[in-house]
Amino acid sequence: PDVDTGSDDRESEDRESDDSEAQALPIIQPVVDGTRRVLIHSFWREDLAPLWAEQWRYGQQAVEFHSEYTAYSYPWSHMTSVEGQDIIEGGMEFPMMTVMGSYEGQEASDLYNVTAHEIGHMWIPMIVGTDEKRHAWMDEGATTFLENQSKMEYWPGVDHHRVGARSYLQVSEARQEQALMRHGDYYEPGPGYGVASYLKPAALMVALRDVMGEEDWLKAYRAFIAEWSFKKPSPWDFFNTFERFAEDDLDWFWTSFYYETWVMDHAVGRVVSKPTGGATVTIEDRGDAIFPARVRIRTSNGMDFVHEIPVYHWLAGNDRYEIEVAPAAGSVVRVELDPGGYAPDVDRQNNFWPRGSGE
C-alpha cells in the first residue's frame, strides 16, 4: 500500500495533558473500489515511555508490511497502540488495538518487535480465527514468523528467522521440547510452551518455505489467510492448504515436527578421495525427523554444485546417501549441508567437511 506522508495531505492530531500524548497518522491502503485511509493511533506517557515517540512509525510500517506480505489489506479504519507499563510488560492484542509496556531502558528495536508482533495478531487470530488455547502454534507461531519477516525489512542486516530458530534448536537438542499439537493447558513447566507456541512453528514456516520453494509457499500462505478469513480453521485446514500448493503429501513434515518432538540431524559422514580424482561423499541421517537434504560440494577445479537428496530416500528407511563426484571435477575441497541454513538441524557442526570449516 502507498503511504501518505506529505505535509499537505497528512492528517495528524496531537493532544497533550500532564502525562500523555496522542498521535494519529493515516496510511493509504488500496482496496478494490478505491482508496481507504487507516489511522494509526499511538497513546503514551512521555515521562514514562520516551521510546514511544517513534512507536507510531512502527505501527504504520507493520500495518503496511503485513497487508502487503499477506496480500490481505488491513480491513478496519484504525489501529491503536496504547502504552500500559503499569498493566503489562510485553504486549497483548485486542481487535484493532494493542496494549504494550513502555520498554524503558531497552532498545528501540525491542519496542518495534512487540509492535510488529501484536499488530500481526490482527491477521491471526482476528481475521483468521484460530483457537490459541487449543493450538497455540497456529496463532503465536504464524505471528512470530510475520514479525520476523517485517523486522528484516525495518531492521535489515540480521536474519531474524535464524536467530529464533537457534533458540528453538537449542531446546530441541537438549530434549526439552513438547509437541506442538498438545493442548495449551497441558504444557509442563519450562521452555516447552514458549518454544512450541512461538519459536518452533515460526522456524518451521521458514523450513517449509525452503522445501516448497518461495513462490509456491507464498501462494499457500496467502491462500490460507484469504480462504479462512473470518472463519475458524483447524490445523488440518492449514496442513491441507499447504499440501494443495505443494502438490505433494507432507505427512512426513507434520508428523516429524508437529505431532512429535523428533530431532533432525543430517551430517557429512565422510569424504573418500579416489586416486584418479573425484570422491565419494557420504551423507548420514542421524536423527529421527524426516527432512530432505541439500548438499553443496566445491572441488579443486573450481566447480561448485548443489545436490538434492529427496525426502523419499529417508522415508524408505535409509540412513546414508552416497554422492559420486566425477574425476573430471577434481578433488573435493569442501562439503556443506543446508547452505541456506533453514533446515531444523540440531547439530550444524557436523554439516561441514573438513570439520570446522563452517559457521
N, C-alpha and C positions, 0 to 999 in steps of 0.2 A: 504493500500500500504506500501511496505517497504521503509525505508528512508536510504539513503546512507550518513552516517556522518563520515566514515572512512577517515583518513588523506591521504591514498594512492589514493582513488577514488574520493575524494571530489574535486569538481571544484569550485573555488571561485575567485572572482576578486574584488580588491579594487582600487578605483580611488579617488584621493584626489585633491581638489582645495582649494581656500582660504576659502570657506564656505560650502563645500558639501562633501559628502562621498557616495559611492555606493557599494553595496554588492550583490552577487548573489550566491545562494546555490541550487544545484539541488535536486529534490525529485524524487525517483524512483517510477513510477506508473505502475502497471501491466496492460497490455492490452491483447486482445485476441491473437494477433500474436507475443507477445514477451514482451520486457521491454522498456519503454519510459521515458525519463527524462523531468521533468518540472522544469524550472529555476524560482526561487523565487528572484525577484529583490526588493531592498529597497533603495530609494533615500531620503536623508535628509540633513539638515544643522546642523552640530554638535553643533554650539553655540546656536542655537535656539531650538533644539529638542533633548536633551540628552537622553530622554526616547526611542528614536528611535534606539538606539544602539542594542536593543533586538527585534526590530519590525520584522526583517526577520524570527526570530523563530516563532513569532505569525503567520506570513503568511504561513510558512511551515506547522505548525500544522493545520491551518484552511483548507488548500487545502487537506491535508491528511485526516483529520477527515471528512470533508464534502463529499469527494469522497467515503469514506467507509460507512458513515451513509446513504447516498442517494443511494448507490450501483451504482452510475454513476460517473465514473472517470473523473476528470478534463480533458477536451478534447484538450486544447491548449498547446503550447510549453512553455509558461511563464506566470507568474502572477507578476505584477509590482505594488508596492505601492510607492506613492510619497507624501512627507510631503509638505504641502502648507499652512502654517499658515497664510500667507497674503491673501489667497484665500478663505479658508473655516475653520471653527472651528470644525465641526463634520467630516463627510465623504461623498463622492459621488462616485458612481460606474460607470465604463465605461467598455466596453469589454476588458477583460484581464488586467484591470488597475483600481486603486482607488487612489483618492486624499484625504488626511486627514489632520487635524490640527496637531500641534506639541504636544498637550496635556501637555504642560509645566505647572508645578505646580500641576498636577493631579497624580493619582495613575497609576502604570504600568498596572493594570487590566483595567483601562479605555481605554488605547490605545489598549490593547488586544481585548476588547469588540467591538470597532469600526472596528478593523481589521477583526475579525471573521464575523461581520455583512456585511461589504462591500464585502468581498470575497464570502460570502454566496450568494450575488446577482449574482455571476457568474452562479449559477444554476437557480435562478429565479430573474430577467426575461431574462437573457442572453441565457440560454439553453431552459427553459420553458418560452415561450414568452407571459407572462401575460401583461395586459394593466393596468398600475398603475393609470393612470388618471381616468379610468372608475371604476376599482375595486382595490383600493389601498391595501386592506387586503390580496389579493392573492399574492402580491409582498412583501410588508413590513412585513405582519404578518407571512408568511411562513419563511421569512429570520430571523425574530426575534426569532422564535421557534428554527431554526437551530443554531443561535448564542447562545441561552441559553443552548442548548444541548451540544455544543462544550465547552462552559465556564465551565460546570460541570466536563468535563474531564481535562481541563487545570488548573482550579482553584477549586479543589474538596473541599467538606465540606459545600457548600451552595447550596440549591435547587433554582437555578435561575429562574426556571419556577414559583415557588411560589412567589418569590419576585415581578416579573412582574404582576402576577395575582392579588396580593394585591392592586397594584396601579389601575388596571382596576376596581376592585370591589369597591374601594372607590368612584370612579366616578359614577359607576352604582348605588350604594346605595344613592348617592346624586341626582340621577335622572338627570345627566348631559350628559348622553350618546347620541350619534347619530348613526343611523343604519349603519351597515357595507355595505349594498348594495346601499347606497347613492352614487351618482356620486361625484368624488373628488372635483369638482368645487363648490359643494353646501353645504359644511360643514360650519356651523356657527362658529364665533369666540369662542375661549375657548378650553377646552381639548378634544372636541369631535373628531376632526380629528386624533390626536395622539393616542387616545385610540382605535378608530375604525380601524385604519390602522396598528398599531404596537402591542399594549399590549393585546387587547381583542382577536384578531384572534390567536395570539400565545398561549394564555391561553386556547382557545377553541380547539386547536390541542391536547393539553395535556388532556383536559376533554374528548375529543372523543377517545383518546387512552385508557383512563381508561374505557370507555363504551365498546369499541370493544375488548379490550384485546390487549396487546402489539404486539403479533405475527401477528394477522390479520391487525391491524392498520399499522404496518410497511410494510407489503406486499402492502397495498393500497397506502401508501405514496410513496414507491419506484416505484410502477406501474404507478402512476400519472406522476412522473418525466420521466420515461422511455418512456411511451406511448405518452407523449406530448412534448418530446424534439424537439426543433426547429420547433414547431407548435404554434398555438395561441389558447390556451384553454379558455373557458368561465367558470364562476362559476358553471354552470350546469354540465360541464365535470368533475370538481372537485367533486361535490356532487355525481354524478353517479359512479365515481370510488370508492369512499369510501362505497357507498351502495352496490356495487357489491361484495366487500370483506366482508362486514358486513353481507351480505345475509339478509338484513332487510331494511325496509323503515325507513329512518332517517329524514323524513319531519318535525317531531316534533323538532328535533335539529336545522335544518336550519331555520325553521320559528321562533323559540324562540329567537335564538341568532344572526342570520344573517339578517333576514328581519325586525325583531322587536327589541326593546330595553327592553323587558320584563326582570324582575329580578327573580332570583331563590332564594327561601328561604325555606329550609326544617328545621324543628325544632322537638326536643323531647318535645311533648306536656305534657305528664305526665307519671308517673310510679306508678301503683296501686298494692301494695303488697297484697297477699292473706294470710289469717290466716293459711292455711295449707301448705304454701310455694309457691314459684313461684310468678309470677306477670303478669300484662297486661301492655305492653309498647305501648303507642300511639305516632305515628309519624304523624306530620302535614305538609301539603304543604301550606305555607303562601304566596307564590309568584305566578307570572303568567307564568314564564318559566317552561317548562316541562323537567324533568330530573329524571332518576332512582335514587333510594336511596340505600345506603349500610349502614347497622346498625351493630355495634359491641356491644355485650352485655356480661358483665362479672358478674358472680354470686358468692355467698359466698362459694359454693362448689368447687371453682377453675376452673369452666368451663368458656371458652372464645369462643364465636361463632359469626359468621357473618351471618346476614340475608339480603337477596336481595329483594328489592321492585321493581318490574318491572315497566317500564315506562308506560305500558298499563293500570296499575291501575289508574294512574293520568289522562291518556287520556280519561278514562271512566267518568271523571267528579268528581271523589272522591277527597276529601281534607284531609282525615285521613286514617290511616292504623294501625291496631292493631296486635301486636305480642304477642302470649301467651307463657310464659315461664313456663315449667312444674315444678310441686312441687319438683320433684327429683333433680332439678338443684339447689335448694336452693333459697335464696332471691337475688334479683338483686342489685348489688353494684355499677355498672357503666354502662352507655349507651353513645355511641359515634356515631354520624353520620359522614359519609365520612371519615373513618380513614386514607385514603391515602392523603386527603387534596387537591384533584384536581377538585372537583366539583365547578362550578362557583357560590358558595353560598355567598350572600351578607352579611349574619349575622352568623358568625361562633360561636358567643357566645351562641346561643340557640341550638347548635349541641350537647350539653353535658348535662348529668344528673349524679349526682347532679350538679346544676348550679355552675359555677366557677371551675369545675374540669378539664377543658380543657386547651387550649392554653393560 
